[in-house]
Amino acid sequence: MVALIRSLVNASWDILKALFFRPGADTNENRRRVFLGVSLLVVVPVLVGFGLEDILAGRSLAAVLDVLAATFLVACVVLLRRVPKGLNVFRAGVGFMSAFLLYFMWVGDNGGSSILWLFSLPPATLFLLGKREGLLWVGGGFAVILAMLFFPEWTGAQAFDRHTAVRFAFSYLVVGVISYALESLRDYYDRSLVAEHNRLKKALAEVNTLSGLLPICCECKQIRDDRGYWSKIESYISAHSDAEFSHGICPDCAHKLYPDIFPEPTSRHREDLWPRHL
C-alpha cells in the first residue's frame, strides 16, 4: 500500500514537472509555477461546482462570475506554459482572485460566508510574489477589507456586525503576519542554501587532484608532464595540487652523507632517534 501511494505521488510529481517546470529557470521560479498550477487545478473544479450550485439556486450573476473566474485561471495555466518568466502571470492571478473575493465580500454573497476565502490570499500572495512585493499586495488588500468592514456606509459594502468585523480583521492580520514570517524564513534558508552551494562549488573548483598514470624516471624520479617536459617531483606535485613541500633529510641519507654525525639506523620506525626537522 505504501509503495502504491509512493508510486502515485512520484507519478503525479512527474506530471506536474512536465506541465509547469521551465527548463533553465531557477528553483524559486519552478516552485512557484508548480504551486500556482496545483492551486488552479484545485480551485477551477471548485469554481465550476459553485457555478452549478448558483445556477440551480437562481443566482445567475454569481454563476457567470464563477465560470468567468474558472476560465481566467485556466488561461493563466496555459499562459504559464508559454512565457519564460511567470511573474506577470502570478501578478495577474493574485490580482484577479483578490478582486474576485473582495467583490463577493462587498455584496455579502452566501450570507457573508464568502469572506472566509480571503484567508487564502496572504500565504498565496506572499509565496507567489515574494515577501516585499507580496507585502504590498497583502497590505493593500487588508486596507480595502478594513474599509468594507468598518465603513460600509462609505463603501456600499454589505454590513457586518461589529463583533464579526473585529474578529475577522484580527484573524486576517494574524494570518498575514504568520504568512510573512514563514515566507521570510523560507527566503532566508533558501538564500543560505544558495550561498552554501556557491561556496562549495567555488571550493570544488579550486581543488586540484592528481589521478591517472604519471610517467616517472626510474633513476632521478622526475615526472614528465603533458607537454613532454620533465620536472622534479616536488615541482610537479606543487603545480598540480595544493600541497607544499618543506625539505628535510631521512635517516638513511643522513647517515650516508654524514656518517660521523648520524649512526646507521637500525629501524625505519624508530623516528624518536631522529629530529623531525631534519
C-alpha positions as CSV (number, residue, x, y, z in Angstrom):
1,M,0.0,0.0,0.0
2,V,2.8,2.4,0.9
3,A,4.6,1.5,-2.3
4,L,1.5,2.2,-4.3
5,I,1.0,5.6,-2.7
6,R,4.6,6.4,-3.2
7,S,4.4,5.5,-6.9
8,L,1.3,7.6,-7.3
9,V,2.9,10.6,-5.7
10,N,6.0,10.2,-7.9
11,A,3.9,9.9,-11.0
12,S,1.9,13.0,-10.0
13,W,5.1,14.9,-9.4
14,D,6.4,13.9,-12.8
15,I,3.2,15.1,-14.5
16,L,3.4,18.4,-12.6
17,K,7.0,18.9,-13.6
18,A,6.2,18.1,-17.2
19,L,3.3,20.6,-17.2
20,F,4.8,23.6,-15.3
21,F,8.6,23.3,-14.9
22,R,10.6,25.6,-17.2
23,P,14.0,24.3,-18.3
24,G,16.7,26.7,-17.3
25,A,14.5,28.6,-14.7
26,D,15.7,28.9,-11.2
27,T,14.3,26.9,-8.3
28,N,12.0,29.6,-7.0
29,E,10.5,30.2,-10.4
30,N,9.7,26.5,-10.9
31,R,8.5,26.1,-7.3
32,R,6.0,29.0,-7.8
33,R,4.9,27.6,-11.2
34,V,4.1,24.3,-9.6
35,F,2.3,26.0,-6.7
36,L,0.2,28.1,-8.9
37,G,-0.5,25.2,-11.2
38,V,-1.6,22.9,-8.4
39,S,-3.7,25.7,-6.8
40,L,-5.5,26.4,-10.0
41,L,-6.1,22.7,-10.8
42,V,-7.8,22.5,-7.4
43,V,-9.6,25.9,-7.5
44,V,-11.0,25.6,-11.0
45,P,-13.2,22.5,-10.3
46,V,-14.4,24.1,-7.1
47,L,-15.5,27.3,-9.0
48,V,-17.3,25.2,-11.6
49,G,-19.1,23.4,-8.8
50,F,-20.1,26.7,-7.2
51,G,-21.3,27.9,-10.6
52,L,-23.6,24.9,-11.0
53,E,-24.9,25.5,-7.5
54,D,-25.5,29.1,-8.2
55,I,-27.4,28.2,-11.4
56,L,-29.6,25.8,-9.5
57,A,-30.2,28.4,-6.8
58,G,-31.2,31.1,-9.5
59,R,-28.1,33.3,-8.8
60,S,-27.2,33.9,-12.4
61,L,-24.7,36.7,-11.9
62,A,-22.8,34.7,-9.3
63,A,-22.8,31.7,-11.7
64,V,-21.4,33.9,-14.5
65,L,-18.7,35.2,-12.3
66,D,-17.7,31.7,-11.1
67,V,-17.4,30.5,-14.7
68,L,-15.5,33.6,-15.7
69,A,-13.1,33.1,-12.8
70,A,-12.5,29.5,-13.8
71,T,-11.9,30.5,-17.4
72,F,-9.4,33.1,-16.4
73,L,-7.5,30.7,-14.2
74,V,-7.3,28.1,-17.0
75,A,-6.0,30.8,-19.3
76,C,-3.3,31.6,-16.6
77,V,-2.3,27.9,-16.6
78,V,-2.0,27.9,-20.4
79,L,-0.1,31.2,-20.5
80,L,2.2,30.0,-17.7
81,R,3.5,27.2,-20.0
82,R,4.3,29.7,-22.8
83,V,6.1,32.5,-21.0
84,P,9.8,32.3,-19.9
85,K,9.1,34.3,-16.7
86,G,5.9,33.7,-14.7
87,L,6.0,36.9,-12.5
88,N,3.4,38.7,-14.6
89,V,1.1,35.7,-14.7
90,F,1.5,35.4,-10.9
91,R,0.5,39.1,-10.6
92,A,-2.5,38.6,-12.8
93,G,-3.7,35.6,-10.9
94,V,-3.3,37.2,-7.5
95,G,-4.9,40.4,-8.7
96,F,-7.9,38.7,-10.3
97,M,-8.5,36.4,-7.3
98,S,-8.2,39.3,-4.9
99,A,-10.7,41.4,-6.8
100,F,-13.0,38.3,-7.2
101,L,-13.0,37.5,-3.5
102,L,-13.3,41.2,-2.4
103,Y,-16.3,41.6,-4.7
104,F,-18.2,38.7,-3.0
105,M,-17.3,40.2,0.3
106,W,-18.7,43.5,-0.9
107,V,-22.0,42.0,-2.0
108,G,-22.2,39.7,1.0
109,D,-22.7,36.5,-1.0
110,N,-24.0,33.4,0.8
111,G,-24.8,35.4,3.9
112,G,-21.2,36.7,4.1
113,S,-19.5,33.3,4.4
114,S,-17.5,34.1,1.2
115,I,-15.2,36.2,3.3
116,L,-13.6,33.1,4.7
117,W,-11.9,32.5,1.3
118,L,-10.0,35.7,1.9
119,F,-7.8,33.9,4.4
120,S,-6.1,32.1,1.4
121,L,-4.8,35.3,-0.1
122,P,-1.9,36.2,2.3
123,P,0.0,32.9,2.1
124,A,-0.6,32.5,-1.7
125,T,0.3,36.2,-2.4
126,L,3.5,36.2,-0.4
127,F,4.7,32.9,-1.8
128,L,4.0,33.8,-5.4
129,L,5.2,37.4,-5.4
130,G,7.9,37.3,-2.6
131,K,7.9,38.9,0.8
132,R,8.5,42.5,-0.5
133,E,6.0,42.8,-3.3
134,G,3.7,40.4,-1.7
135,L,3.6,42.5,1.5
136,L,2.4,45.5,-0.6
137,W,-0.4,43.4,-2.1
138,V,-1.5,42.0,1.2
139,G,-1.3,45.4,2.9
140,G,-3.4,47.0,0.2
141,G,-5.9,44.2,0.3
142,F,-6.1,44.5,4.1
143,A,-6.8,48.2,3.8
144,V,-9.7,47.5,1.5
145,I,-11.1,44.8,3.8
146,L,-10.9,47.2,6.8
147,A,-12.7,49.9,4.8
148,M,-15.6,47.5,3.9
149,L,-15.8,46.0,7.4
150,F,-15.9,49.2,9.4
151,F,-17.1,51.8,6.9
152,P,-19.9,50.0,4.9
153,E,-21.9,53.3,4.6
154,W,-19.0,54.8,2.6
155,T,-18.0,51.8,0.5
156,G,-21.5,50.5,-0.1
157,A,-20.4,47.1,1.1
158,Q,-22.5,44.5,2.9
159,A,-22.6,45.4,6.6
160,F,-21.2,43.0,9.2
161,D,-21.9,43.3,12.9
162,R,-19.1,44.9,14.9
163,H,-18.2,41.7,16.7
164,T,-17.7,39.8,13.4
165,A,-15.8,42.6,11.8
166,V,-13.3,43.0,14.7
167,R,-12.7,39.2,15.0
168,F,-12.3,38.8,11.2
169,A,-9.9,41.8,11.0
170,F,-7.7,40.5,13.7
171,S,-7.8,36.9,12.4
172,Y,-6.8,38.1,8.9
173,L,-4.0,40.2,10.4
174,V,-2.7,37.1,12.3
175,V,-2.8,35.0,9.1
176,G,-0.9,37.8,7.3
177,V,1.8,38.1,9.9
178,I,2.3,34.3,10.1
179,S,2.4,34.0,6.3
180,Y,5.0,36.8,6.1
181,A,7.1,35.2,8.8
182,L,7.0,31.8,7.0
183,E,7.9,33.4,3.7
184,S,10.8,35.3,5.3
185,L,12.1,32.1,6.9
186,R,11.8,30.2,3.6
187,D,13.6,33.1,1.8
188,Y,16.4,33.2,4.4
189,Y,17.1,29.5,4.3
190,D,16.8,29.4,0.5
191,R,19.4,32.2,0.3
192,S,21.6,30.3,2.8
193,L,21.4,27.1,0.8
194,V,22.3,29.0,-2.4
195,A,25.3,30.7,-0.7
196,E,26.5,27.4,0.7
197,H,26.1,25.8,-2.7
198,N,28.1,28.6,-4.3
199,R,30.8,28.3,-1.6
200,L,31.1,24.5,-2.1
201,K,31.1,25.0,-5.9
202,K,33.9,27.5,-5.6
203,A,35.9,25.3,-3.2
204,L,35.5,22.4,-5.6
205,A,36.7,24.4,-8.5
206,E,39.8,25.3,-6.5
207,V,40.7,21.7,-5.7
208,N,43.3,20.2,-7.9
209,T,43.7,16.4,-7.8
210,L,46.2,14.1,-9.3
211,S,44.9,11.0,-11.0
212,G,45.8,8.6,-13.7
213,L,49.3,7.3,-14.6
214,L,52.3,9.6,-14.1
215,P,55.4,8.8,-16.2
216,I,58.3,9.0,-13.7
217,C,62.0,8.4,-14.3
218,C,63.2,5.2,-12.6
219,E,66.6,6.9,-11.9
220,C,66.2,10.5,-11.0
221,K,62.4,10.3,-10.2
222,Q,61.5,13.3,-12.4
223,I,58.0,13.3,-13.8
224,R,57.1,14.0,-17.4
225,D,54.1,16.4,-17.9
226,D,51.6,16.6,-20.7
227,R,53.9,18.8,-22.8
228,G,56.7,16.4,-22.6
229,Y,58.9,18.3,-20.2
230,W,60.5,16.7,-17.2
231,S,60.1,18.3,-13.8
232,K,61.2,17.4,-10.3
233,I,58.6,15.5,-8.4
234,E,58.0,18.2,-5.8
235,S,57.6,20.9,-8.5
236,Y,55.1,18.8,-10.4
237,I,53.0,18.0,-7.3
238,S,53.1,21.6,-6.2
239,A,51.9,22.8,-9.6
240,H,49.0,20.3,-9.8
241,S,47.8,20.3,-6.2
242,D,47.6,22.5,-3.1
243,A,50.4,20.6,-1.4
244,E,53.6,22.4,-0.4
245,F,57.0,20.9,0.4
246,S,59.4,21.6,3.2
247,H,62.8,19.9,2.7
248,G,64.3,17.6,5.3
249,I,66.5,14.5,5.3
250,C,65.7,10.9,6.0
251,P,67.8,8.8,8.4
252,D,69.4,6.7,5.6
253,C,70.5,9.7,3.7
254,A,71.7,11.5,6.8
255,H,74.0,8.5,7.7
256,K,75.1,8.3,4.1
257,L,76.1,12.0,3.9
258,Y,77.2,12.5,7.5
259,P,78.4,9.1,8.9
260,D,80.4,10.7,11.6
261,I,77.4,12.5,13.0
262,F,74.5,10.2,12.3
263,P,74.8,6.5,13.2
264,E,73.4,3.8,10.9
265,P,69.6,3.5,11.6
266,T,68.6,0.1,12.8
267,S,64.9,0.5,12.1
268,R,62.9,2.9,9.9
269,H,60.2,3.1,12.5
270,R,62.5,4.5,15.3
271,E,61.7,8.1,14.5
272,D,62.3,9.2,18.0
273,L,66.1,8.9,17.3
274,W,66.0,11.5,14.6
275,P,64.9,15.1,14.9
276,R,61.7,15.8,13.0
277,H,63.1,19.0,11.4
278,L,65.8,17.0,9.6
